[in-house]
Amino acid sequence: MKKILACIDASSYSASVTEHAAWAAGRLEASVEILHVIQRKDAVSARHDLSGAVGLGAKSSLLEELVQIEEKEAKHARERGKIMLAAAREHLLEAGVAAVETTHRHGGTVETIIEREADADVVILGKRGASSQFATNHLGSRVERVIRESIRPVLMASREFSAPERALIAFDGGASSRKAVEFAGGSPLFEGLEIDLVMAGRHSSDEAEQLAWAKGHLPQAHARHLDAAPDEAIPAFVAESNVGLVVMGAYGHSPLRRFIVGSTTTQMMQRCHAPLLLFR
């Protein structure tokens, strides 16, 4: 049985992650593991009036207060995590997912996700984590690290969920985008979806051959070339054509690589509001 790893936190994306997981589980006939990781916080940051506690006599009382703050924060985080996991589990069961398990961990978020994805087929997480949900010009650093280190397809949920009816596969002929095409061609996740197979940028001499290979795996797809820079053409096409899911390779050696690496990651998140399914 296939398995989905759905990663939730205290951000506004968690409800959407759960809904994306329910949609994917229904199509893949998969079980779902809901993961919540309590990231260790610095207790000093929870204190706002340390500027006056500079005397040596304050040392012991200050340390005691910091310990109390940390204990309270840890207890609050544990209780909040339990509530979020229970709510997500209930939603998935009501949506018809037959097998749902919850995992509550304390430690490094990225390391735990990579550990738990070992027996999963797809990882789902929000585009931004709790610490960056209000920083609209910033992709959460942990999100980017998961994408870099994961060996599974990573579905980055949009803020609001809507069941996709149309998918766009950004294809450049590279290894990661070919992996995406092969996955889409054999996965129930794409059954019944209208599929656009898109190449963007300058025409290449082997473009026809590359598209022919992709069409062999996706005979139902509409192949097209967008004669503009990928980071401009693809988000525009997604918005104009009501695309509900973008599929692409990550860390390829082509212009599409800029979507995921460095500062253009922010541009991708800003310009393309559909969920993204990423492959390395």
Secondary structure, 3 states (H helix, E strand, C coil): CCEEEEECCCCCCHHHHHHHHHHHHHHHCCEEEEEEEECCCCHHHHCCCHHHCCCHHHHHHHHHHHHHHHHHHHHHHHHHHHHHHHHHHHHHHHCCCCCEEEEEEECCHHHHHHHHHHHCCEEEEECCCHHHCCCCCCCCHHHHHHHHHCCCCEEEECCCCCCCCEEEEECCCCHHHHHHHHHHHHCHHHCCCEEEEEEECCCCCCHHHHHHHHHHHCCCCEEEEECCCHHHHHHHHHHHCCCCEEEEECCCCCHHHHHCCCCHHHHHHHHCCCCEEEEC
